[in-house]
């Protein structure tokens, strides 16, 4: 989990970097000292069924 101390102590560097926690929350720190937050969500809808190549149409 990102804490208030981690967020406020993040200093900008020459390249953007991400701070993230184990639950998908992240903070991108830009060189211009702007911070962007977000939530990365990955879902699985199951396996794709095998389909053979139908050949030329």
mmJSON file of the N, C-alpha and C atoms, coordinates in Angstrom:
{"data_MODEL":{"atom_site":{
"group_PDB":["ATOM","ATOM","ATOM","ATOM","ATOM","ATOM","ATOM","ATOM","ATOM","ATOM","ATOM","ATOM","ATOM","ATOM","ATOM","ATOM","ATOM","ATOM","ATOM","ATOM","ATOM","ATOM","ATOM","ATOM","ATOM","ATOM","ATOM","ATOM","ATOM","ATOM","ATOM","ATOM","ATOM","ATOM","ATOM","ATOM","ATOM","ATOM","ATOM","ATOM","ATOM","ATOM","ATOM","ATOM","ATOM","ATOM","ATOM","ATOM","ATOM","ATOM","ATOM","ATOM","ATOM","ATOM","ATOM","ATOM","ATOM","ATOM","ATOM","ATOM","ATOM","ATOM","ATOM","ATOM","ATOM","ATOM","ATOM","ATOM","ATOM","ATOM","ATOM","ATOM","ATOM","ATOM","ATOM","ATOM","ATOM","ATOM","ATOM","ATOM","ATOM","ATOM","ATOM","ATOM","ATOM","ATOM","ATOM","ATOM","ATOM","ATOM","ATOM","ATOM","ATOM","ATOM","ATOM","ATOM","ATOM","ATOM","ATOM","ATOM","ATOM","ATOM","ATOM","ATOM","ATOM","ATOM","ATOM","ATOM","ATOM","ATOM","ATOM","ATOM","ATOM","ATOM","ATOM","ATOM","ATOM","ATOM","ATOM","ATOM","ATOM","ATOM","ATOM","ATOM","ATOM","ATOM","ATOM","ATOM","ATOM","ATOM","ATOM","ATOM","ATOM","ATOM","ATOM","ATOM","ATOM","ATOM","ATOM","ATOM","ATOM","ATOM","ATOM","ATOM","ATOM","ATOM","ATOM","ATOM","ATOM","ATOM","ATOM","ATOM","ATOM","ATOM","ATOM","ATOM","ATOM","ATOM","ATOM","ATOM","ATOM","ATOM","ATOM","ATOM","ATOM","ATOM","ATOM","ATOM","ATOM","ATOM","ATOM"],
"id":[1,2,3,4,5,6,7,8,9,10,11,12,13,14,15,16,17,18,19,20,21,22,23,24,25,26,27,28,29,30,31,32,33,34,35,36,37,38,39,40,41,42,43,44,45,46,47,48,49,50,51,52,53,54,55,56,57,58,59,60,61,62,63,64,65,66,67,68,69,70,71,72,73,74,75,76,77,78,79,80,81,82,83,84,85,86,87,88,89,90,91,92,93,94,95,96,97,98,99,100,101,102,103,104,105,106,107,108,109,110,111,112,113,114,115,116,117,118,119,120,121,122,123,124,125,126,127,128,129,130,131,132,133,134,135,136,137,138,139,140,141,142,143,144,145,146,147,148,149,150,151,152,153,154,155,156,157,158,159,160,161,162,163,164,165,166,167,168,169,170,171],
"type_symbol":["N","C","C","N","C","C","N","C","C","N","C","C","N","C","C","N","C","C","N","C","C","N","C","C","N","C","C","N","C","C","N","C","C","N","C","C","N","C","C","N","C","C","N","C","C","N","C","C","N","C","C","N","C","C","N","C","C","N","C","C","N","C","C","N","C","C","N","C","C","N","C","C","N","C","C","N","C","C","N","C","C","N","C","C","N","C","C","N","C","C","N","C","C","N","C","C","N","C","C","N","C","C","N","C","C","N","C","C","N","C","C","N","C","C","N","C","C","N","C","C","N","C","C","N","C","C","N","C","C","N","C","C","N","C","C","N","C","C","N","C","C","N","C","C","N","C","C","N","C","C","N","C","C","N","C","C","N","C","C","N","C","C","N","C","C","N","C","C","N","C","C"],
"label_atom_id":["N","CA","C","N","CA","C","N","CA","C","N","CA","C","N","CA","C","N","CA","C","N","CA","C","N","CA","C","N","CA","C","N","CA","C","N","CA","C","N","CA","C","N","CA","C","N","CA","C","N","CA","C","N","CA","C","N","CA","C","N","CA","C","N","CA","C","N","CA","C","N","CA","C","N","CA","C","N","CA","C","N","CA","C","N","CA","C","N","CA","C","N","CA","C","N","CA","C","N","CA","C","N","CA","C","N","CA","C","N","CA","C","N","CA","C","N","CA","C","N","CA","C","N","CA","C","N","CA","C","N","CA","C","N","CA","C","N","CA","C","N","CA","C","N","CA","C","N","CA","C","N","CA","C","N","CA","C","N","CA","C","N","CA","C","N","CA","C","N","CA","C","N","CA","C","N","CA","C","N","CA","C","N","CA","C","N","CA","C","N","CA","C","N","CA","C","N","CA","C"],
"label_alt_id":[null,null,null,null,null,null,null,null,null,null,null,null,null,null,null,null,null,null,null,null,null,null,null,null,null,null,null,null,null,null,null,null,null,null,null,null,null,null,null,null,null,null,null,null,null,null,null,null,null,null,null,null,null,null,null,null,null,null,null,null,null,null,null,null,null,null,null,null,null,null,null,null,null,null,null,null,null,null,null,null,null,null,null,null,null,null,null,null,null,null,null,null,null,null,null,null,null,null,null,null,null,null,null,null,null,null,null,null,null,null,null,null,null,null,null,null,null,null,null,null,null,null,null,null,null,null,null,null,null,null,null,null,null,null,null,null,null,null,null,null,null,null,null,null,null,null,null,null,null,null,null,null,null,null,null,null,null,null,null,null,null,null,null,null,null,null,null,null,null,null,null],
"label_comp_id":["UNK","UNK","UNK","UNK","UNK","UNK","UNK","UNK","UNK","UNK","UNK","UNK","UNK","UNK","UNK","UNK","UNK","UNK","UNK","UNK","UNK","UNK","UNK","UNK","UNK","UNK","UNK","UNK","UNK","UNK","UNK","UNK","UNK","UNK","UNK","UNK","UNK","UNK","UNK","UNK","UNK","UNK","UNK","UNK","UNK","UNK","UNK","UNK","UNK","UNK","UNK","UNK","UNK","UNK","UNK","UNK","UNK","UNK","UNK","UNK","UNK","UNK","UNK","UNK","UNK","UNK","UNK","UNK","UNK","UNK","UNK","UNK","UNK","UNK","UNK","UNK","UNK","UNK","UNK","UNK","UNK","UNK","UNK","UNK","UNK","UNK","UNK","UNK","UNK","UNK","UNK","UNK","UNK","UNK","UNK","UNK","UNK","UNK","UNK","UNK","UNK","UNK","UNK","UNK","UNK","UNK","UNK","UNK","UNK","UNK","UNK","UNK","UNK","UNK","UNK","UNK","UNK","UNK","UNK","UNK","UNK","UNK","UNK","UNK","UNK","UNK","UNK","UNK","UNK","UNK","UNK","UNK","UNK","UNK","UNK","UNK","UNK","UNK","UNK","UNK","UNK","UNK","UNK","UNK","UNK","UNK","UNK","UNK","UNK","UNK","UNK","UNK","UNK","UNK","UNK","UNK","UNK","UNK","UNK","UNK","UNK","UNK","UNK","UNK","UNK","UNK","UNK","UNK","UNK","UNK","UNK"],
"label_asym_id":["A","A","A","A","A","A","A","A","A","A","A","A","A","A","A","A","A","A","A","A","A","A","A","A","A","A","A","A","A","A","A","A","A","A","A","A","A","A","A","A","A","A","A","A","A","A","A","A","A","A","A","A","A","A","A","A","A","A","A","A","A","A","A","A","A","A","A","A","A","A","A","A","A","A","A","A","A","A","A","A","A","A","A","A","A","A","A","A","A","A","A","A","A","A","A","A","A","A","A","A","A","A","A","A","A","A","A","A","A","A","A","A","A","A","A","A","A","A","A","A","A","A","A","A","A","A","A","A","A","A","A","A","A","A","A","A","A","A","A","A","A","A","A","A","A","A","A","A","A","A","A","A","A","A","A","A","A","A","A","A","A","A","A","A","A","A","A","A","A","A","A"],
"label_entity_id":["1","1","1","1","1","1","1","1","1","1","1","1","1","1","1","1","1","1","1","1","1","1","1","1","1","1","1","1","1","1","1","1","1","1","1","1","1","1","1","1","1","1","1","1","1","1","1","1","1","1","1","1","1","1","1","1","1","1","1","1","1","1","1","1","1","1","1","1","1","1","1","1","1","1","1","1","1","1","1","1","1","1","1","1","1","1","1","1","1","1","1","1","1","1","1","1","1","1","1","1","1","1","1","1","1","1","1","1","1","1","1","1","1","1","1","1","1","1","1","1","1","1","1","1","1","1","1","1","1","1","1","1","1","1","1","1","1","1","1","1","1","1","1","1","1","1","1","1","1","1","1","1","1","1","1","1","1","1","1","1","1","1","1","1","1","1","1","1","1","1","1"],
"label_seq_id":[1,1,1,2,2,2,3,3,3,4,4,4,5,5,5,6,6,6,7,7,7,8,8,8,9,9,9,10,10,10,11,11,11,12,12,12,13,13,13,14,14,14,15,15,15,16,16,16,17,17,17,18,18,18,19,19,19,20,20,20,21,21,21,22,22,22,23,23,23,24,24,24,25,25,25,26,26,26,27,27,27,28,28,28,29,29,29,30,30,30,31,31,31,32,32,32,33,33,33,34,34,34,35,35,35,36,36,36,37,37,37,38,38,38,39,39,39,40,40,40,41,41,41,42,42,42,43,43,43,44,44,44,45,45,45,46,46,46,47,47,47,48,48,48,49,49,49,50,50,50,51,51,51,52,52,52,53,53,53,54,54,54,55,55,55,56,56,56,57,57,57],
"pdbx_PDB_ins_code":[null,null,null,null,null,null,null,null,null,null,null,null,null,null,null,null,null,null,null,null,null,null,null,null,null,null,null,null,null,null,null,null,null,null,null,null,null,null,null,null,null,null,null,null,null,null,null,null,null,null,null,null,null,null,null,null,null,null,null,null,null,null,null,null,null,null,null,null,null,null,null,null,null,null,null,null,null,null,null,null,null,null,null,null,null,null,null,null,null,null,null,null,null,null,null,null,null,null,null,null,null,null,null,null,null,null,null,null,null,null,null,null,null,null,null,null,null,null,null,null,null,null,null,null,null,null,null,null,null,null,null,null,null,null,null,null,null,null,null,null,null,null,null,null,null,null,null,null,null,null,null,null,null,null,null,null,null,null,null,null,null,null,null,null,null,null,null,null,null,null,null],
"Cartn_x":[0.839,0.0,0.893,0.583,1.334,0.951,1.946,1.681,1.844,1.33,1.44,2.911,3.729,5.154,5.849,5.533,6.133,5.749,4.507,4.028,4.647,4.679,5.214,6.73,7.419,8.878,9.39,8.508,8.928,9.43,10.69,11.305,11.431,11.2,11.32,12.759,12.902,14.21,14.205,15.28,15.373,14.343,13.969,12.979,11.788,10.594,9.432,9.592,9.044,9.07,7.763,7.478,6.236,6.507,5.637,5.558,4.279,4.332,3.126,3.018,1.797,1.58,1.157,0.882,0.575,-0.851,-1.694,-3.095,-3.409,-2.389,-2.606,-2.641,-2.579,-2.564,-1.166,-1.062,0.26,0.259,1.435,1.653,2.829,2.634,3.707,4.271,5.568,6.241,6.966,6.592,7.143,8.333,9.227,10.352,9.903,8.695,8.19,7.549,7.709,7.182,5.666,5.053,3.619,3.448,2.482,2.226,0.87,0.822,-0.409,-0.675,-1.883,-2.241,-3.168,-3.261,-4.147,-4.29,-5.094,-5.328,-5.227,-4.321,-4.147,-5.024,-5.91,-6.822,-6.593,-6.337,-6.174,-7.264,-7.999,-9.052,-8.832,-9.355,-9.287,-10.713,-11.0,-12.344,-12.37,-11.319,-11.264,-10.345,-10.309,-9.436,-10.157,-9.385,-9.954,-10.109,-11.216,-11.369,-10.449,-10.002,-9.133,-9.951,-9.475,-10.129,-9.097,-9.45,-8.516,-8.592,-7.589,-7.535,-8.574,-9.512,-10.55,-10.047,-8.829,-8.28,-8.647,-8.298,-8.609,-10.113,-10.508,-11.947,-12.291],
"Cartn_y":[-1.165,0.0,1.241,2.173,3.423,4.27,4.804,5.642,7.107,7.953,9.395,9.821,9.227,9.569,9.191,8.007,7.599,8.559,8.981,9.857,11.242,11.807,13.158,13.206,12.098,12.102,11.719,11.398,11.036,12.282,12.281,13.42,13.129,14.127,13.907,13.614,12.756,12.419,12.777,12.451,12.77,12.01,10.818,10.005,9.738,9.599,9.267,7.89,7.731,6.428,6.211,4.947,4.574,4.098,4.478,3.896,3.081,1.857,1.038,0.199,-0.255,-1.168,-2.524,-3.453,-4.82,-4.982,-3.972,-4.093,-3.38,-2.938,-2.337,-0.818,-0.169,1.287,1.769,2.797,3.297,4.812,5.384,6.817,7.011,7.785,8.083,9.454,9.518,10.775,11.24,12.401,12.959,13.875,14.103,15.018,16.451,16.815,18.163,18.295,17.274,17.226,17.099,16.742,16.448,14.966,14.66,13.275,12.846,11.654,11.097,9.776,9.589,8.344,7.527,6.267,5.4,4.062,3.229,1.884,0.933,-0.005,-1.002,-2.201,-2.528,-3.647,-4.67,-5.892,-6.984,-8.011,-8.346,-9.338,-10.484,-11.609,-12.78,-13.222,-13.451,-13.874,-15.342,-16.051,-17.472,-17.761,-19.023,-19.448,-19.294,-19.003,-18.934,-20.348,-20.628,-21.958,-22.127,-23.347,-23.627,-23.582,-22.826,-22.789,-23.12,-23.993,-24.361,-23.332,-23.306,-22.382,-22.804,-21.92,-22.314,-22.42,-22.027,-22.105,-20.874,-20.876,-19.716,-19.554,-18.331,-18.069,-17.778],
"Cartn_z":[0.0,0.0,0.0,-0.878,-0.905,0.303,0.966,2.132,1.761,2.605,2.39,2.356,3.192,3.246,1.942,1.383,0.113,-1.009,-1.025,-2.095,-1.987,-0.793,-0.642,-0.749,-0.481,-0.568,-1.954,-2.898,-4.26,-4.977,-5.34,-6.016,-7.508,-8.361,-9.804,-10.21,-11.224,-11.782,-13.265,-13.965,-15.39,-16.214,-15.767,-16.479,-15.562,-16.136,-15.309,-14.664,-13.482,-12.825,-12.079,-11.786,-11.111,-9.697,-8.804,-7.47,-7.467,-6.999,-7.024,-5.761,-5.509,-4.396,-4.942,-4.059,-4.479,-4.982,-4.837,-5.223,-6.534,-7.269,-8.576,-8.597,-7.456,-7.413,-7.751,-8.606,-8.949,-9.036,-8.911,-9.029,-9.966,-11.03,-11.966,-11.627,-11.361,-11.039,-12.296,-12.798,-14.027,-13.714,-14.691,-14.477,-14.185,-14.615,-14.374,-12.999,-12.153,-10.787,-10.753,-11.88,-11.873,-11.572,-10.767,-10.387,-10.924,-11.479,-12.006,-11.318,-10.877,-10.22,-11.088,-10.763,-11.517,-10.842,-11.467,-10.965,-12.138,-12.047,-13.105,-12.782,-13.706,-13.498,-14.599,-14.214,-15.175,-14.907,-15.944,-15.788,-16.752,-16.398,-17.254,-17.547,-18.811,-19.193,-19.584,-19.312,-19.613,-20.787,-21.162,-22.25,-23.577,-24.614,-25.954,-26.493,-27.155,-27.737,-28.942,-29.161,-30.291,-31.574,-32.538,-33.848,-34.896,-35.792,-36.851,-37.971,-38.799,-39.924,-40.965,-41.309,-42.26,-43.696,-43.94,-45.295,-46.112,-47.392,-48.231,-48.418,-48.551,-48.709,-50.125],
"occupancy":[1.0,1.0,1.0,1.0,1.0,1.0,1.0,1.0,1.0,1.0,1.0,1.0,1.0,1.0,1.0,1.0,1.0,1.0,1.0,1.0,1.0,1.0,1.0,1.0,1.0,1.0,1.0,1.0,1.0,1.0,1.0,1.0,1.0,1.0,1.0,1.0,1.0,1.0,1.0,1.0,1.0,1.0,1.0,1.0,1.0,1.0,1.0,1.0,1.0,1.0,1.0,1.0,1.0,1.0,1.0,1.0,1.0,1.0,1.0,1.0,1.0,1.0,1.0,1.0,1.0,1.0,1.0,1.0,1.0,1.0,1.0,1.0,1.0,1.0,1.0,1.0,1.0,1.0,1.0,1.0,1.0,1.0,1.0,1.0,1.0,1.0,1.0,1.0,1.0,1.0,1.0,1.0,1.0,1.0,1.0,1.0,1.0,1.0,1.0,1.0,1.0,1.0,1.0,1.0,1.0,1.0,1.0,1.0,1.0,1.0,1.0,1.0,1.0,1.0,1.0,1.0,1.0,1.0,1.0,1.0,1.0,1.0,1.0,1.0,1.0,1.0,1.0,1.0,1.0,1.0,1.0,1.0,1.0,1.0,1.0,1.0,1.0,1.0,1.0,1.0,1.0,1.0,1.0,1.0,1.0,1.0,1.0,1.0,1.0,1.0,1.0,1.0,1.0,1.0,1.0,1.0,1.0,1.0,1.0,1.0,1.0,1.0,1.0,1.0,1.0,1.0,1.0,1.0,1.0,1.0,1.0],
"B_iso_or_equiv":[0.0,0.0,0.0,0.0,0.0,0.0,0.0,0.0,0.0,0.0,0.0,0.0,0.0,0.0,0.0,0.0,0.0,0.0,0.0,0.0,0.0,0.0,0.0,0.0,0.0,0.0,0.0,0.0,0.0,0.0,0.0,0.0,0.0,0.0,0.0,0.0,0.0,0.0,0.0,0.0,0.0,0.0,0.0,0.0,0.0,0.0,0.0,0.0,0.0,0.0,0.0,0.0,0.0,0.0,0.0,0.0,0.0,0.0,0.0,0.0,0.0,0.0,0.0,0.0,0.0,0.0,0.0,0.0,0.0,0.0,0.0,0.0,0.0,0.0,0.0,0.0,0.0,0.0,0.0,0.0,0.0,0.0,0.0,0.0,0.0,0.0,0.0,0.0,0.0,0.0,0.0,0.0,0.0,0.0,0.0,0.0,0.0,0.0,0.0,0.0,0.0,0.0,0.0,0.0,0.0,0.0,0.0,0.0,0.0,0.0,0.0,0.0,0.0,0.0,0.0,0.0,0.0,0.0,0.0,0.0,0.0,0.0,0.0,0.0,0.0,0.0,0.0,0.0,0.0,0.0,0.0,0.0,0.0,0.0,0.0,0.0,0.0,0.0,0.0,0.0,0.0,0.0,0.0,0.0,0.0,0.0,0.0,0.0,0.0,0.0,0.0,0.0,0.0,0.0,0.0,0.0,0.0,0.0,0.0,0.0,0.0,0.0,0.0,0.0,0.0,0.0,0.0,0.0,0.0,0.0,0.0],
"pdbx_formal_charge":[null,null,null,null,null,null,null,null,null,null,null,null,null,null,null,null,null,null,null,null,null,null,null,null,null,null,null,null,null,null,null,null,null,null,null,null,null,null,null,null,null,null,null,null,null,null,null,null,null,null,null,null,null,null,null,null,null,null,null,null,null,null,null,null,null,null,null,null,null,null,null,null,null,null,null,null,null,null,null,null,null,null,null,null,null,null,null,null,null,null,null,null,null,null,null,null,null,null,null,null,null,null,null,null,null,null,null,null,null,null,null,null,null,null,null,null,null,null,null,null,null,null,null,null,null,null,null,null,null,null,null,null,null,null,null,null,null,null,null,null,null,null,null,null,null,null,null,null,null,null,null,null,null,null,null,null,null,null,null,null,null,null,null,null,null,null,null,null,null,null,null],
"auth_seq_id":[1,1,1,2,2,2,3,3,3,4,4,4,5,5,5,6,6,6,7,7,7,8,8,8,9,9,9,10,10,10,11,11,11,12,12,12,13,13,13,14,14,14,15,15,15,16,16,16,17,17,17,18,18,18,19,19,19,20,20,20,21,21,21,22,22,22,23,23,23,24,24,24,25,25,25,26,26,26,27,27,27,28,28,28,29,29,29,30,30,30,31,31,31,32,32,32,33,33,33,34,34,34,35,35,35,36,36,36,37,37,37,38,38,38,39,39,39,40,40,40,41,41,41,42,42,42,43,43,43,44,44,44,45,45,45,46,46,46,47,47,47,48,48,48,49,49,49,50,50,50,51,51,51,52,52,52,53,53,53,54,54,54,55,55,55,56,56,56,57,57,57],
"auth_comp_id":["UNK","UNK","UNK","UNK","UNK","UNK","UNK","UNK","UNK","UNK","UNK","UNK","UNK","UNK","UNK","UNK","UNK","UNK","UNK","UNK","UNK","UNK","UNK","UNK","UNK","UNK","UNK","UNK","UNK","UNK","UNK","UNK","UNK","UNK","UNK","UNK","UNK","UNK","UNK","UNK","UNK","UNK","UNK","UNK","UNK","UNK","UNK","UNK","UNK","UNK","UNK","UNK","UNK","UNK","UNK","UNK","UNK","UNK","UNK","UNK","UNK","UNK","UNK","UNK","UNK","UNK","UNK","UNK","UNK","UNK","UNK","UNK","UNK","UNK","UNK","UNK","UNK","UNK","UNK","UNK","UNK","UNK","UNK","UNK","UNK","UNK","UNK","UNK","UNK","UNK","UNK","UNK","UNK","UNK","UNK","UNK","UNK","UNK","UNK","UNK","UNK","UNK","UNK","UNK","UNK","UNK","UNK","UNK","UNK","UNK","UNK","UNK","UNK","UNK","UNK","UNK","UNK","UNK","UNK","UNK","UNK","UNK","UNK","UNK","UNK","UNK","UNK","UNK","UNK","UNK","UNK","UNK","UNK","UNK","UNK","UNK","UNK","UNK","UNK","UNK","UNK","UNK","UNK","UNK","UNK","UNK","UNK","UNK","UNK","UNK","UNK","UNK","UNK","UNK","UNK","UNK","UNK","UNK","UNK","UNK","UNK","UNK","UNK","UNK","UNK","UNK","UNK","UNK","UNK","UNK","UNK"],
"auth_asym_id":["A","A","A","A","A","A","A","A","A","A","A","A","A","A","A","A","A","A","A","A","A","A","A","A","A","A","A","A","A","A","A","A","A","A","A","A","A","A","A","A","A","A","A","A","A","A","A","A","A","A","A","A","A","A","A","A","A","A","A","A","A","A","A","A","A","A","A","A","A","A","A","A","A","A","A","A","A","A","A","A","A","A","A","A","A","A","A","A","A","A","A","A","A","A","A","A","A","A","A","A","A","A","A","A","A","A","A","A","A","A","A","A","A","A","A","A","A","A","A","A","A","A","A","A","A","A","A","A","A","A","A","A","A","A","A","A","A","A","A","A","A","A","A","A","A","A","A","A","A","A","A","A","A","A","A","A","A","A","A","A","A","A","A","A","A","A","A","A","A","A","A"],
"auth_atom_id":["N","CA","C","N","CA","C","N","CA","C","N","CA","C","N","CA","C","N","CA","C","N","CA","C","N","CA","C","N","CA","C","N","CA","C","N","CA","C","N","CA","C","N","CA","C","N","CA","C","N","CA","C","N","CA","C","N","CA","C","N","CA","C","N","CA","C","N","CA","C","N","CA","C","N","CA","C","N","CA","C","N","CA","C","N","CA","C","N","CA","C","N","CA","C","N","CA","C","N","CA","C","N","CA","C","N","CA","C","N","CA","C","N","CA","C","N","CA","C","N","CA","C","N","CA","C","N","CA","C","N","CA","C","N","CA","C","N","CA","C","N","CA","C","N","CA","C","N","CA","C","N","CA","C","N","CA","C","N","CA","C","N","CA","C","N","CA","C","N","CA","C","N","CA","C","N","CA","C","N","CA","C","N","CA","C","N","CA","C","N","CA","C","N","CA","C","N","CA","C"],
"pdbx_PDB_model_num":[1,1,1,1,1,1,1,1,1,1,1,1,1,1,1,1,1,1,1,1,1,1,1,1,1,1,1,1,1,1,1,1,1,1,1,1,1,1,1,1,1,1,1,1,1,1,1,1,1,1,1,1,1,1,1,1,1,1,1,1,1,1,1,1,1,1,1,1,1,1,1,1,1,1,1,1,1,1,1,1,1,1,1,1,1,1,1,1,1,1,1,1,1,1,1,1,1,1,1,1,1,1,1,1,1,1,1,1,1,1,1,1,1,1,1,1,1,1,1,1,1,1,1,1,1,1,1,1,1,1,1,1,1,1,1,1,1,1,1,1,1,1,1,1,1,1,1,1,1,1,1,1,1,1,1,1,1,1,1,1,1,1,1,1,1,1,1,1,1,1,1]
}}}
